[in-house]
Amino acid sequence: MREMDLVLGRFADSALAGLSDGDLAELEGWLEIPDQQMFAYVLGTEPTPPEIDTALFRRLRSFHGSSQ
């Protein structure tokens, strides 16, 4: 299992019931981002591009105790 699967999977498991179809599509799109890049965005070690820095992404970041 990829590490990013754990990061996104844990978030999805906890938030799934409240996610809209659009949220689910956004989450699926994150799977296309290379793991190291996504980790950098989640941890805040690299600036998050505006198209990724959405309310849902900020929820993911907050879920993992990271904020910017």
C-alpha positions, 0 to 999 in steps of 0.5 A: 500500500502506498503511503499516500493511500493511507493519508487520503484513505484515512481522511476519506474514511472519516469524511465519506458520509459528508462528501458530495459528488464534487468532493469525491471527484476532487479527492479522486483527482488527488490520486493523480498527483505524485505522492511526494508532491502531494505530501509536500502540499499536505505538510505545507513544505511547498506552496499548494497551487490554487487549483488544489488549495480548496476547502476540501484540501484544507479539511484534509490538511487539518485532519492530519494536523497540518495547516498553513 
